[in-house]
Amino acid sequence: MPRPEPEILNPANYPYKVDVPTRFTDLNVAQHVSNTALVQMIEDARARFLIQYGAEFSGENVLMVVTNKVDYLAECFWPAPVEIYVKVSKVGNSSFELYQLAVQEGKAVGLSTLTMVNVKGGRASALTEKLKANLQELL
């Protein structure tokens, strides 16, 4: 697996950050935070980011994850928290792309490259003006 570009792994290039605690229950048999738990942390940070920037999780518009590629870059350990950084990489009419960088104790441990689509009535639909404008400001 080729290593992501250095600018993608630099937390200084991300406008949003949330600290997520690790839990003892997140450990796998090898005593590392499991890959599944890391994805859940990334998901939680993404939801917080989206709420802050105007996403609505009720009503007829639904934001749906259509792709999510996760690169596991290093082992993650309990009990140190994980910092999840979020960056918008592209905004379209009905979709947008995010990078989410997971860092623990100064070391990149994971990178999510994700595409979300706004769905209304079972079909792709334009992003709400509020969300689209807020995401474009972060490009």
Beta strands, then each sheet from edge to edge (+ up, - down):
strand 1: 16-20
strand 2: 61-72
strand 3: 82-91
strand 4: 95-104
strand 5: 107-120
strand 6: 123-124
sheet 1: 1+ 3- 4+ 5- 2+
sheet 2: 1+ 3- 4+ 5- 6+
end
